Amino acid sequence: MKETVLEWLNLTLMADLFFVLLCFGWLAIAVIGRSTGIPLGLDVWYRLWEPVMQPAIGILMAGAIFSGLTSWVNKRLDERSRDR
């Protein structure tokens, strides 16, 4: 059960990471487009920043911390069980 939950968590975090990277790529392209005078959706990106992208970054950070803590706790428990 624990392994299944961690597997789904890691899969979700990986999808969220790719979404955040895609948003960053969109931002970079839109900024380049704005500087050259080509509208590539920077205004749309700004409108989606707070309701979509900030929560995605927050979920990614919280999930990474949770995943790291879970791995650390599992490692400590495995060390304790081997010492006995």
C-alpha positions in Angstrom: 0.0 0.0 0.0 2.8 2.4 1.0 4.7 1.7 -2.2 1.7 2.3 -4.3 1.0 5.7 -2.7 4.6 6.8 -3.1 4.6 5.6 -6.7 1.5 7.7 -7.5 3.0 10.6 -5.6 6.2 10.4 -7.6 4.2 10.1 -10.9 2.1 13.1 -10.0 5.2 15.1 -9.1 6.8 14.2 -12.3 3.8 15.4 -14.3 3.7 18.6 -12.3 7.4 19.2 -12.9 6.9 18.9 -16.6 3.9 21.3 -16.4 6.0 23.8 -14.5 8.9 23.5 -17.1 6.4 23.9 -19.9 5.1 27.1 -18.3 8.6 28.4 -17.9 9.3 27.7 -21.6 6.1 29.5 -22.5 7.2 32.5 -20.4 10.7 32.6 -22.0 9.2 32.4 -25.5 6.5 35.0 -24.7 9.1 37.4 -23.3 11.3 37.0 -26.5 8.1 37.5 -28.5 7.3 40.7 -26.6 10.8 42.1 -27.1 10.5 41.5 -30.9 6.9 42.8 -31.1 5.3 39.4 -31.8 2.3 38.7 -29.4 3.0 35.1 -28.1 0.7 35.2 -25.1 2.6 37.0 -22.4 -0.6 38.7 -21.2 -2.4 35.3 -21.0 0.6 33.9 -19.1 0.4 36.8 -16.6 -3.4 36.2 -16.1 -2.7 32.5 -15.4 0.2 33.0 -13.1 -1.7 33.3 -9.9 -4.5 30.9 -10.3 -2.7 28.1 -12.2 1.1 28.4 -12.1 1.7 29.4 -8.5 -0.3 26.5 -7.1 1.6 24.1 -9.4 4.9 25.4 -8.1 3.7 25.1 -4.5 2.4 21.5 -5.1 5.8 20.6 -6.6 7.7 22.1 -3.7 5.4 20.5 -1.0 5.5 17.2 -2.8 9.3 17.2 -3.1 9.6 18.0 0.6 7.0 15.3 1.5 8.8 12.7 -0.7 12.1 13.6 0.8 10.9 13.3 4.3 9.2 10.0 3.6 12.4 8.6 2.1 14.4 9.8 5.1 11.9 8.2 7.6 11.9 5.0 5.6 15.7 4.9 5.6 15.9 5.5 9.3 13.3 2.8 10.0 15.2 0.3 7.8 18.5 1.1 9.7 16.8 0.5 13.0 15.3 -2.8 11.9 18.7 -4.0 10.6 20.4 -3.0 13.9 18.1 -5.3 15.9 
